[in-house]
């Protein structure tokens, strides 16, 4: 505990006079005198890191004509971080003694105290002011930032080091992931609270689940660091490859692995592929066991499936048994995305914690489409429309004005084209508009319109 220094004035000496008579008819005076002084009245230790000690000393001079016995002590009204060493009891006339003092700080801030020098008959002691500090805790991250690329493991763990680089102990209260950044990161909680002396450090394991999410994450540390106590470590995800970046890099209308045949795998950095055909071209082909001539059409520079019909109800190759292709097609069912998932998170419009959505399947029902989620975060509305046969395009849209009259309008759109009885390609769009979608109510994580190119099959 820091205690204030009591002020005092310096008193120098004691004077004793004695008188005696003699038979010679005249008076004699004998004088005995001792006088103490402090050449240095303030002893400042400066900054001494907590967990270490520093020694110094001050002098007590006897400028009188007789020796004097002294006692030196630490003022109990000052800081207890100052201690005294052994001090000689007697100061000879014209001589001096040195008083050793050690400063061992505990905690941050500044220390102030005093050493008191007393002798018999001295009512007010001499004071040497003792000072130390100021000390403060500070935090540093190593490395900073923490990057996870390049790599190919679906889940990776790396250590982040929290280091105490100040002059007093750093007290770490909390470690976690800041929700305003990417949610693909997690931390393995260390034992808390933790007290780190200057120069000490602790490690926190950070886990990263690789996805197409390229946003930066943040590890949040709460402590008594002098910089407001809240520090964020940037967590960099692995940059996506050309074949996982959700961009049509070669302009063929197909995006990423495995939809684009130019991508050998997810690590491929070249999405380009030789065109199989000219868009719109039609080519005759044979269909399955019935061997009837059919046609296939070029779309996105690749040949589509053979389309045609068979004699005596024999099913075409690739069509469900019992389904007469081109007449009684059935698009109803659950379709799974061919690669990855549709993942996004944003404010829910009412200021509550972030809502995270992860979709990898769509269910086409009679008159409606339902996005099926694999993570919690509310129920997405149905997308209403009439079912279609797998021979053309479709577009479904639903507008959700939100609950409780909040100003956040959500619009979900699914458009696509069946390229076979069990497969469609298209886009899925989540559009958000309105004041409550700005993120002002939940940390600035605004909902932005996003579009995903998808292909799905059953």
Secondary structure as GFF3:
##gff-version 3
##sequence-region A 1 458
A	DSSP	beta_strand	13	20	.	.	.	ID=ss1
A	DSSP	beta_strand	28	37	.	.	.	ID=ss2
A	DSSP	beta_strand	42	44	.	.	.	ID=ss3
A	DSSP	beta_strand	54	62	.	.	.	ID=ss4
A	DSSP	beta_strand	68	69	.	.	.	ID=ss5
A	DSSP	beta_strand	71	74	.	.	.	ID=ss6
A	DSSP	beta_strand	82	84	.	.	.	ID=ss7
A	DSSP	beta_strand	90	91	.	.	.	ID=ss8
A	DSSP	beta_strand	96	103	.	.	.	ID=ss9
A	DSSP	beta_strand	109	118	.	.	.	ID=ss10
A	DSSP	beta_strand	126	135	.	.	.	ID=ss11
A	DSSP	beta_strand	139	142	.	.	.	ID=ss12
A	DSSP	beta_strand	146	147	.	.	.	ID=ss13
A	DSSP	beta_strand	155	164	.	.	.	ID=ss14
A	DSSP	beta_strand	170	177	.	.	.	ID=ss15
A	DSSP	beta_strand	185	188	.	.	.	ID=ss16
A	DSSP	beta_strand	194	196	.	.	.	ID=ss17
A	DSSP	beta_strand	201	209	.	.	.	ID=ss18
A	DSSP	beta_strand	217	223	.	.	.	ID=ss19
A	DSSP	beta_strand	230	236	.	.	.	ID=ss20
A	DSSP	three_ten_helix	242	244	.	.	.	ID=ss21
A	DSSP	beta_strand	282	287	.	.	.	ID=ss22
A	DSSP	beta_strand	292	299	.	.	.	ID=ss23
A	DSSP	beta_strand	302	303	.	.	.	ID=ss24
A	DSSP	three_ten_helix	311	313	.	.	.	ID=ss25
A	DSSP	beta_strand	333	337	.	.	.	ID=ss26
A	DSSP	beta_strand	342	346	.	.	.	ID=ss27
A	DSSP	beta_strand	355	365	.	.	.	ID=ss28
A	DSSP	beta_strand	368	373	.	.	.	ID=ss29
A	DSSP	beta_strand	383	384	.	.	.	ID=ss30
A	DSSP	beta_strand	393	400	.	.	.	ID=ss31
A	DSSP	beta_strand	409	420	.	.	.	ID=ss32
A	DSSP	beta_strand	423	433	.	.	.	ID=ss33
A	DSSP	three_ten_helix	435	437	.	.	.	ID=ss34
A	DSSP	beta_strand	450	457	.	.	.	ID=ss35
###
